[in-house]
Amino acid sequence: MDALTQIRNAGFVVKIDGDAFTVKPSKELTEEQRAFLKANKVQIMDALLMTVVYTLSGTRMELKARDAEHQAWLIAHNHNSSIPVVFCD
């Protein structure tokens, strides 16, 4: 089980925030959980930046966004817009 899944399964909400992430409710984190988050920051960030997009032919792809802004752009232009992100199959 990956680090992001582990912390979510412990009852926390994890969201990307710029070049870091937030965990809520943070006051509920134990010292052990805080150490786990610090030790697995890169893995958690990588998982949070994975974004599902679709090609014009409908092929599902997972891409790692560069950052939160790039991820928001990918989502907006692939799911919530009439202008799709175009990828070649």
DRENZA-437006 format. One record per residue: residue number from 1; residue in one letter; z, y, x of N, C-alpha, C, O in turn. Coordinates in steps of 0.05 Angstrom, whole numbers, always signed. Example, Ala and Ser with C-alpha at 12.3 -4.5 7.8 and 13.67 -1.06 7.14 Angstrom:
// DRENZA-437006
{k=1, r=a, n.zz=+156, n.yy=-114, n.xx=+264, ca.zz=+156, ca.yy=-90, ca.xx=+246, c.zz=+156, c.yy=-66, c.xx=+264, o.zz=+169, o.yy=-66, o.xx=+285};
{k=2, r=s, n.zz=+142, n.yy=-45, n.xx=+257, ca.zz=+143, ca.yy=-21, ca.xx=+273, c.zz=+157, c.yy=+1, c.xx=+258, o.zz=+161, o.yy=+23, o.xx=+268};
// end
This chain:
// DRENZA-437006
{k=1, r=m, n.zz=+0, n.yy=-23, n.xx=+17, ca.zz=+0, ca.yy=+0, ca.xx=+0, c.zz=+0, c.yy=+25, c.xx=+18, o.zz=+15, o.yy=+27, o.xx=+37};
{k=2, r=d, n.zz=-18, n.yy=+44, n.xx=+12, ca.zz=-19, ca.yy=+68, ca.xx=+29, c.zz=+4, c.yy=+87, c.xx=+24, o.zz=+19, o.yy=+84, o.xx=+4};
{k=3, r=a, n.zz=+8, n.yy=+105, n.xx=+42, ca.zz=+30, ca.yy=+124, ca.xx=+41, c.zz=+31, c.yy=+141, c.xx=+16, o.zz=+52, o.yy=+145, o.xx=+4};
{k=4, r=l, n.zz=+7, n.yy=+151, n.xx=+7, ca.zz=+6, ca.yy=+167, ca.xx=-16, c.zz=+15, c.yy=+152, c.xx=-41, o.zz=+30, o.yy=+162, o.xx=-57};
{k=5, r=t, n.zz=+5, n.yy=+127, n.xx=-44, ca.zz=+13, ca.yy=+110, ca.xx=-66, c.zz=+43, c.yy=+105, c.xx=-65, o.zz=+56, o.yy=+105, o.xx=-86};
{k=6, r=q, n.zz=+54, n.yy=+100, n.xx=-42, ca.zz=+82, ca.yy=+94, ca.xx=-39, c.zz=+100, c.yy=+117, c.xx=-49, o.zz=+119, o.yy=+113, o.xx=-64};
{k=7, r=i, n.zz=+93, n.yy=+141, n.xx=-41, ca.zz=+109, ca.yy=+164, ca.xx=-49, c.zz=+105, c.yy=+170, c.xx=-79, o.zz=+124, o.yy=+178, o.xx=-92};
{k=8, r=r, n.zz=+81, n.yy=+166, n.xx=-89, ca.zz=+77, ca.yy=+170, ca.xx=-118, c.zz=+92, c.yy=+149, c.xx=-134, o.zz=+103, o.yy=+155, o.xx=-155};
{k=9, r=n, n.zz=+92, n.yy=+124, n.xx=-124, ca.zz=+106, ca.yy=+103, ca.xx=-138, c.zz=+136, c.yy=+108, c.xx=-138, o.zz=+150, o.yy=+96, o.xx=-155};
{k=10, r=a, n.zz=+146, n.yy=+124, n.xx=-119, ca.zz=+174, ca.yy=+131, ca.xx=-118, c.zz=+181, c.yy=+152, c.xx=-138, o.zz=+204, o.yy=+161, o.xx=-141};
{k=11, r=g, n.zz=+160, n.yy=+162, n.xx=-153, ca.zz=+165, ca.yy=+181, ca.xx=-174, c.zz=+159, c.yy=+210, c.xx=-168, o.zz=+167, o.yy=+228, o.xx=-182};
{k=12, r=f, n.zz=+145, n.yy=+215, n.xx=-146, ca.zz=+139, ca.yy=+242, ca.xx=-137, c.zz=+110, c.yy=+249, c.xx=-143, o.zz=+92, o.yy=+232, o.xx=-144};
{k=13, r=v, n.zz=+105, n.yy=+275, n.xx=-148, ca.zz=+78, ca.yy=+286, ca.xx=-152, c.zz=+71, c.yy=+299, c.xx=-125, o.zz=+85, o.yy=+316, o.xx=-115};
{k=14, r=v, n.zz=+48, n.yy=+290, n.xx=-115, ca.zz=+38, ca.yy=+300, ca.xx=-89, c.zz=+12, c.yy=+314, c.xx=-93, o.zz=-7, o.yy=+303, o.xx=-104};
{k=15, r=k, n.zz=+10, n.yy=+339, n.xx=-85, ca.zz=-14, ca.yy=+355, ca.xx=-88, c.zz=-21, c.yy=+369, c.xx=-62, o.zz=-4, o.yy=+377, o.xx=-46};
{k=16, r=i, n.zz=-47, n.yy=+372, n.xx=-57, ca.zz=-56, ca.yy=+386, ca.xx=-34, c.zz=-51, c.yy=+416, c.xx=-38, o.zz=-54, o.yy=+427, o.xx=-60};
{k=17, r=d, n.zz=-44, n.yy=+429, n.xx=-16, ca.zz=-37, ca.yy=+458, ca.xx=-17, c.zz=-47, c.yy=+470, c.xx=+10, o.zz=-32, o.yy=+471, o.xx=+29};
{k=18, r=g, n.zz=-72, n.yy=+478, n.xx=+10, ca.zz=-83, ca.yy=+489, ca.xx=+35, c.zz=-86, c.yy=+467, c.xx=+56, o.zz=-100, o.yy=+447, o.xx=+51};
{k=19, r=d, n.zz=-74, n.yy=+471, n.xx=+79, ca.zz=-76, ca.yy=+451, ca.xx=+100, c.zz=-51, c.yy=+433, c.xx=+101, o.zz=-45, o.yy=+420, o.xx=+121};
{k=20, r=a, n.zz=-36, n.yy=+433, n.xx=+79, ca.zz=-12, ca.yy=+417, ca.xx=+76, c.zz=-12, c.yy=+405, c.xx=+48, o.zz=-31, o.yy=+406, o.xx=+33};
{k=21, r=f, n.zz=+11, n.yy=+393, n.xx=+41, ca.zz=+14, ca.yy=+383, ca.xx=+14, c.zz=+42, c.yy=+389, c.xx=+4, o.zz=+60, o.yy=+393, o.xx=+19};
{k=22, r=t, n.zz=+45, n.yy=+389, n.xx=-23, ca.zz=+71, ca.yy=+394, ca.xx=-35, c.zz=+80, c.yy=+368, c.xx=-48, o.zz=+63, o.yy=+352, o.xx=-57};
{k=23, r=v, n.zz=+105, n.yy=+364, n.xx=-49, ca.zz=+117, ca.yy=+341, ca.xx=-62, c.zz=+138, c.yy=+352, c.xx=-82, o.zz=+156, o.yy=+367, o.xx=-75};
{k=24, r=k, n.zz=+136, n.yy=+343, n.xx=-107, ca.zz=+155, ca.yy=+352, ca.xx=-127, c.zz=+166, c.yy=+328, c.xx=-142, o.zz=+151, o.yy=+309, o.xx=-147};
{k=25, r=p, n.zz=+191, n.yy=+328, n.xx=-149, ca.zz=+211, ca.yy=+349, ca.xx=-143, c.zz=+222, c.yy=+345, c.xx=-114, o.zz=+233, o.yy=+325, o.xx=-108};
{k=26, r=s, n.zz=+218, n.yy=+365, n.xx=-98, ca.zz=+225, ca.yy=+363, ca.xx=-70, c.zz=+255, c.yy=+360, c.xx=-66, o.zz=+264, o.yy=+347, o.xx=-46};
{k=27, r=k, n.zz=+271, n.yy=+370, n.xx=-84, ca.zz=+300, ca.yy=+368, ca.xx=-81, c.zz=+310, c.yy=+339, c.xx=-85, o.zz=+333, o.yy=+333, o.xx=-78};
{k=28, r=e, n.zz=+293, n.yy=+322, n.xx=-96, ca.zz=+300, ca.yy=+294, ca.xx=-100, c.zz=+294, c.yy=+277, c.xx=-75, o.zz=+302, o.yy=+253, o.xx=-75};
{k=29, r=l, n.zz=+279, n.yy=+288, n.xx=-56, ca.zz=+272, ca.yy=+272, ca.xx=-32, c.zz=+296, c.yy=+265, c.xx=-15, o.zz=+313, o.yy=+283, o.xx=-10};
{k=30, r=t, n.zz=+298, n.yy=+241, n.xx=-7, ca.zz=+319, ca.yy=+233, ca.xx=+12, c.zz=+310, c.yy=+240, c.xx=+40, o.zz=+286, o.yy=+246, o.xx=+45};
{k=31, r=e, n.zz=+328, n.yy=+239, n.xx=+59, ca.zz=+321, ca.yy=+245, ca.xx=+87, c.zz=+301, c.yy=+224, c.xx=+97, o.zz=+283, o.yy=+230, o.xx=+113};
{k=32, r=e, n.zz=+304, n.yy=+199, n.xx=+88, ca.zz=+286, ca.yy=+177, ca.xx=+96, c.zz=+258, c.yy=+183, c.xx=+85, o.zz=+238, o.yy=+179, o.xx=+99};
{k=33, r=q, n.zz=+256, n.yy=+192, n.xx=+60, ca.zz=+230, ca.yy=+198, ca.xx=+48, c.zz=+217, c.yy=+222, c.xx=+63, o.zz=+193, o.yy=+223, o.xx=+67};
{k=34, r=r, n.zz=+233, n.yy=+242, n.xx=+70, ca.zz=+223, ca.yy=+265, ca.xx=+84, c.zz=+211, c.yy=+256, c.xx=+111, o.zz=+190, o.yy=+266, o.xx=+120};
{k=35, r=a, n.zz=+225, n.yy=+239, n.xx=+125, ca.zz=+216, ca.yy=+228, ca.xx=+151, c.zz=+190, c.yy=+212, c.xx=+147, o.zz=+171, o.yy=+215, o.xx=+163};
{k=36, r=f, n.zz=+189, n.yy=+197, n.xx=+125, ca.zz=+165, ca.yy=+181, ca.xx=+119, c.zz=+141, c.yy=+200, c.xx=+114, o.zz=+119, o.yy=+195, o.xx=+124};
{k=37, r=l, n.zz=+145, n.yy=+222, n.xx=+99, ca.zz=+124, ca.yy=+241, ca.xx=+94, c.zz=+114, c.yy=+254, c.xx=+120, o.zz=+90, o.yy=+257, o.xx=+124};
{k=38, r=k, n.zz=+132, n.yy=+262, n.xx=+137, ca.zz=+124, ca.yy=+274, ca.xx=+163, c.zz=+109, c.yy=+254, c.xx=+180, o.zz=+89, o.yy=+261, o.xx=+193};
{k=39, r=a, n.zz=+118, n.yy=+229, n.xx=+181, ca.zz=+105, ca.yy=+209, ca.xx=+197, c.zz=+78, c.yy=+202, c.xx=+187, o.zz=+61, o.yy=+192, o.xx=+203};
{k=40, r=n, n.zz=+73, n.yy=+205, n.xx=+161, ca.zz=+48, ca.yy=+197, ca.xx=+149, c.zz=+31, c.yy=+220, c.xx=+139, o.zz=+13, o.yy=+216, o.xx=+122};
{k=41, r=k, n.zz=+36, n.yy=+244, n.xx=+149, ca.zz=+22, ca.yy=+268, ca.xx=+139, c.zz=-8, c.yy=+266, c.xx=+140, o.zz=-22, o.yy=+272, o.xx=+120};
{k=42, r=v, n.zz=-19, n.yy=+257, n.xx=+162, ca.zz=-48, ca.yy=+255, ca.xx=+166, c.zz=-59, c.yy=+235, c.xx=+145, o.zz=-79, o.yy=+241, o.xx=+132};
{k=43, r=q, n.zz=-47, n.yy=+212, n.xx=+142, ca.zz=-57, ca.yy=+192, ca.xx=+123, c.zz=-56, c.yy=+203, c.xx=+94, o.zz=-74, o.yy=+198, o.xx=+79};
{k=44, r=i, n.zz=-34, n.yy=+217, n.xx=+88, ca.zz=-31, ca.yy=+228, ca.xx=+61, c.zz=-52, c.yy=+250, c.xx=+56, o.zz=-65, o.yy=+250, o.xx=+35};
{k=45, r=m, n.zz=-56, n.yy=+267, n.xx=+76, ca.zz=-77, ca.yy=+288, ca.xx=+73, c.zz=-104, c.yy=+276, c.xx=+69, o.zz=-120, o.yy=+285, o.xx=+52};
{k=46, r=d, n.zz=-111, n.yy=+256, n.xx=+85, ca.zz=-137, ca.yy=+242, ca.xx=+83, c.zz=-140, c.yy=+231, c.xx=+54, o.zz=-162, o.yy=+235, o.xx=+43};
{k=47, r=a, n.zz=-120, n.yy=+219, n.xx=+44, ca.zz=-122, ca.yy=+207, ca.xx=+17, c.zz=-125, c.yy=+229, c.xx=-4, o.zz=-140, o.yy=+226, o.xx=-23};
{k=48, r=l, n.zz=-110, n.yy=+251, n.xx=-1, ca.zz=-112, ca.yy=+273, ca.xx=-20, c.zz=-140, c.yy=+286, c.xx=-20, o.zz=-149, o.yy=+297, o.xx=-41};
{k=49, r=l, n.zz=-153, n.yy=+286, n.xx=+3, ca.zz=-179, ca.yy=+300, ca.xx=+6, c.zz=-202, c.yy=+282, c.xx=-3, o.zz=-225, o.yy=+292, o.xx=-5};
{k=50, r=m, n.zz=-197, n.yy=+256, n.xx=-8, ca.zz=-219, ca.yy=+239, ca.xx=-18, c.zz=-227, c.yy=+248, c.xx=-46, o.zz=-210, o.yy=+251, o.xx=-63};
{k=51, r=t, n.zz=-253, n.yy=+252, n.xx=-49, ca.zz=-264, ca.yy=+263, ca.xx=-74, c.zz=-287, c.yy=+246, c.xx=-84, o.zz=-304, o.yy=+238, o.xx=-69};
{k=52, r=v, n.zz=-286, n.yy=+240, n.xx=-109, ca.zz=-308, ca.yy=+224, ca.xx=-122, c.zz=-329, c.yy=+243, c.xx=-131, o.zz=-324, o.yy=+262, o.xx=-146};
{k=53, r=v, n.zz=-354, n.yy=+237, n.xx=-123, ca.zz=-378, ca.yy=+252, ca.xx=-132, c.zz=-399, c.yy=+232, c.xx=-140, o.zz=-397, o.yy=+208, o.xx=-133};
{k=54, r=y, n.zz=-419, n.yy=+241, n.xx=-154, ca.zz=-441, ca.yy=+224, ca.xx=-163, c.zz=-468, c.yy=+235, c.xx=-155, o.zz=-472, o.yy=+259, o.xx=-155};
{k=55, r=t, n.zz=-486, n.yy=+217, n.xx=-147, ca.zz=-513, ca.yy=+226, ca.xx=-140, c.zz=-528, c.yy=+231, c.xx=-167, o.zz=-518, o.yy=+224, o.xx=-188};
{k=56, r=l, n.zz=-552, n.yy=+241, n.xx=-164, ca.zz=-568, ca.yy=+246, ca.xx=-188, c.zz=-574, c.yy=+220, c.xx=-203, o.zz=-577, o.yy=+220, o.xx=-228};
{k=57, r=s, n.zz=-576, n.yy=+198, n.xx=-189, ca.zz=-581, ca.yy=+173, ca.xx=-202, c.zz=-556, c.yy=+159, c.xx=-212, o.zz=-557, o.yy=+137, o.xx=-224};
{k=58, r=g, n.zz=-533, n.yy=+173, n.xx=-209, ca.zz=-508, ca.yy=+162, ca.xx=-220, c.zz=-492, c.yy=+145, c.xx=-201, o.zz=-472, o.yy=+134, o.xx=-209};
{k=59, r=t, n.zz=-500, n.yy=+143, n.xx=-176, ca.zz=-485, ca.yy=+127, ca.xx=-157, c.zz=-459, c.yy=+142, c.xx=-150, o.zz=-458, o.yy=+165, o.xx=-144};
{k=60, r=r, n.zz=-437, n.yy=+127, n.xx=-152, ca.zz=-410, ca.yy=+138, ca.xx=-146, c.zz=-406, c.yy=+138, c.xx=-116, o.zz=-412, o.yy=+118, o.xx=-103};
{k=61, r=m, n.zz=-397, n.yy=+160, n.xx=-106, ca.zz=-391, ca.yy=+162, ca.xx=-77, c.zz=-363, c.yy=+175, c.xx=-73, o.zz=-355, o.yy=+192, o.xx=-89};
{k=62, r=e, n.zz=-349, n.yy=+166, n.xx=-52, ca.zz=-324, ca.yy=+179, ca.xx=-45, c.zz=-330, c.yy=+194, c.xx=-19, o.zz=-339, o.yy=+183, o.xx=+1};
{k=63, r=l, n.zz=-324, n.yy=+220, n.xx=-19, ca.zz=-327, ca.yy=+237, ca.xx=+4, c.zz=-300, c.yy=+249, c.xx=+11, o.zz=-284, o.yy=+254, o.xx=-6};
{k=64, r=k, n.zz=-296, n.yy=+253, n.xx=+37, ca.zz=-272, ca.yy=+267, ca.xx=+45, c.zz=-279, c.yy=+297, c.xx=+48, o.zz=-296, o.yy=+304, o.xx=+64};
{k=65, r=a, n.zz=-266, n.yy=+313, n.xx=+32, ca.zz=-270, ca.yy=+342, ca.xx=+33, c.zz=-258, c.yy=+353, c.xx=+59, o.zz=-240, o.yy=+341, o.xx=+70};
{k=66, r=r, n.zz=-269, n.yy=+375, n.xx=+68, ca.zz=-258, ca.yy=+388, ca.xx=+92, c.zz=-230, c.yy=+399, c.xx=+88, o.zz=-213, o.yy=+397, o.xx=+105};
{k=67, r=d, n.zz=-226, n.yy=+410, n.xx=+64, ca.zz=-201, ca.yy=+423, ca.xx=+57, c.zz=-199, c.yy=+425, c.xx=+27, o.zz=-217, o.yy=+417, o.xx=+13};
{k=68, r=a, n.zz=-178, n.yy=+438, n.xx=+17, ca.zz=-174, ca.yy=+440, ca.xx=-12, c.zz=-196, c.yy=+457, c.xx=-25, o.zz=-205, o.yy=+451, o.xx=-47};
{k=69, r=e, n.zz=-205, n.yy=+478, n.xx=-11, ca.zz=-226, ca.yy=+495, ca.xx=-22, c.zz=-252, c.yy=+479, c.xx=-25, o.zz=-266, o.yy=+481, o.xx=-45};
{k=70, r=h, n.zz=-259, n.yy=+464, n.xx=-5, ca.zz=-283, ca.yy=+448, ca.xx=-5, c.zz=-281, c.yy=+427, c.xx=-28, o.zz=-301, o.yy=+422, o.xx=-42};
{k=71, r=q, n.zz=-258, n.yy=+415, n.xx=-31, ca.zz=-254, ca.yy=+395, ca.xx=-52, c.zz=-258, c.yy=+407, c.xx=-79, o.zz=-271, o.yy=+395, o.xx=-96};
{k=72, r=a, n.zz=-247, n.yy=+431, n.xx=-83, ca.zz=-250, ca.yy=+445, ca.xx=-109, c.zz=-279, c.yy=+450, c.xx=-114, o.zz=-289, o.yy=+448, o.xx=-137};
{k=73, r=w, n.zz=-294, n.yy=+458, n.xx=-94, ca.zz=-323, ca.yy=+464, ca.xx=-97, c.zz=-338, c.yy=+438, c.xx=-104, o.zz=-354, o.yy=+439, o.xx=-123};
{k=74, r=l, n.zz=-332, n.yy=+416, n.xx=-91, ca.zz=-345, ca.yy=+391, ca.xx=-97, c.zz=-340, c.yy=+383, c.xx=-126, o.zz=-358, o.yy=+374, o.xx=-140};
{k=75, r=i, n.zz=-315, n.yy=+385, n.xx=-134, ca.zz=-309, ca.yy=+377, ca.xx=-162, c.zz=-322, c.yy=+395, c.xx=-182, o.zz=-334, o.yy=+386, o.xx=-201};
{k=76, r=a, n.zz=-321, n.yy=+421, n.xx=-177, ca.zz=-333, ca.yy=+440, ca.xx=-196, c.zz=-363, c.yy=+437, c.xx=-199, o.zz=-374, o.yy=+439, o.xx=-220};
{k=77, r=h, n.zz=-376, n.yy=+431, n.xx=-177, ca.zz=-405, ca.yy=+429, ca.xx=-177, c.zz=-415, c.yy=+401, c.xx=-184, o.zz=-439, o.yy=+397, o.xx=-187};
{k=78, r=n, n.zz=-397, n.yy=+382, n.xx=-185, ca.zz=-405, ca.yy=+355, ca.xx=-192, c.zz=-397, c.yy=+346, c.xx=-220, o.zz=-411, o.yy=+331, o.xx=-232};
{k=79, r=h, n.zz=-375, n.yy=+356, n.xx=-229, ca.zz=-364, ca.yy=+347, ca.xx=-255, c.zz=-364, c.yy=+369, c.xx=-276, o.zz=-368, o.yy=+362, o.xx=-300};
{k=80, r=n, n.zz=-360, n.yy=+393, n.xx=-269, ca.zz=-356, ca.yy=+414, ca.xx=-289, c.zz=-378, c.yy=+434, c.xx=-289, o.zz=-374, o.yy=+457, o.xx=-298};
{k=81, r=s, n.zz=-402, n.yy=+427, n.xx=-280, ca.zz=-423, ca.yy=+446, ca.xx=-278, c.zz=-449, c.yy=+433, c.xx=-285, o.zz=-452, o.yy=+409, o.xx=-282};
{k=82, r=s, n.zz=-468, n.yy=+449, n.xx=-295, ca.zz=-494, ca.yy=+438, ca.xx=-301, c.zz=-511, c.yy=+436, c.xx=-275, o.zz=-533, o.yy=+425, o.xx=-275};
{k=83, r=i, n.zz=-500, n.yy=+446, n.xx=-253, ca.zz=-514, ca.yy=+444, ca.xx=-227, c.zz=-500, c.yy=+423, c.xx=-211, o.zz=-479, o.yy=+428, o.xx=-199};
{k=84, r=p, n.zz=-512, n.yy=+399, n.xx=-209, ca.zz=-498, ca.yy=+377, ca.xx=-195, c.zz=-501, c.yy=+381, c.xx=-165, o.zz=-519, o.yy=+394, o.xx=-154};
{k=85, r=v, n.zz=-482, n.yy=+368, n.xx=-151, ca.zz=-485, ca.yy=+366, ca.xx=-122, c.zz=-505, c.yy=+344, c.xx=-117, o.zz=-503, o.yy=+322, o.xx=-129};
{k=86, r=v, n.zz=-526, n.yy=+349, n.xx=-101, ca.zz=-548, ca.yy=+331, ca.xx=-98, c.zz=-544, c.yy=+315, c.xx=-72, o.zz=-542, o.yy=+326, o.xx=-51};
{k=87, r=f, n.zz=-544, n.yy=+289, n.xx=-75, ca.zz=-543, ca.yy=+271, ca.xx=-52, c.zz=-566, c.yy=+251, c.xx=-55, o.zz=-573, o.yy=+243, o.xx=-77};
{k=88, r=c, n.zz=-578, n.yy=+244, n.xx=-33, ca.zz=-600, ca.yy=+225, ca.xx=-34, c.zz=-589, c.yy=+197, c.xx=-33, o.zz=-571, o.yy=+191, o.xx=-18};
{k=89, r=d, n.zz=-600, n.yy=+180, n.xx=-50, ca.zz=-592, ca.yy=+151, ca.xx=-50, c.zz=-608, c.yy=+137, c.xx=-28, o.zz=-604, o.yy=+113, o.xx=-25};
// end
